[in-house]
């Protein structure tokens, strides 16, 4: 191998990686568009959407409340000991509320839903793929994307904002528990600062993030399960496990990347 071929080899590998990445992104986008377009066949998917709202939303309430409570308590504790150095403990309510409503509420809600529901739906669809149940749906002239993906997208668009709002409220009360009940800050000052500092634009920004995160999470998790059979690094049960792992990792990373992009536009 001459010197020019040695130099070209890494560049060729980088080029192949870039092409594969663009192709994968395009495939994911087409997958989402198909799933979203089929949402509007409501008589067909309405009952399945209700089932998915229960699975994604209702069954996540406990973990969302638990995570929100302890997140707010940690924010209240850390915020108090930072603000007390500057004699600004009265601003604790503002710090906790804005941190939760703008950033931590939507992000942690999405990550908790990925851990509880996203991984499960990726594994479920992946098992349906390797056991040829999806092929059976196609044989019966049932659109698999409409049957499996569209109800989950619709349910996520409903569930994520509601779970985010619940997380925010529980988190604010968690901060109150630490700041006022345990550390002695006036509850009137705490809640007055929460009320005066949180504007509608902050709440709207949090809901926008939650909707975008819903699209990201459900699309990635369903896509990984739906195309389990195309994996080159494992087939069968191993392929399902790898698809589930990829769904969780990719969703979490994309949530953080998307959060930065959205924040830069919403500020």
Order of alpha helices (4+ residues) and beta strands (2+ residues): alpha-alpha-alpha-alpha-alpha-alpha-alpha-alpha-alpha-alpha-alpha
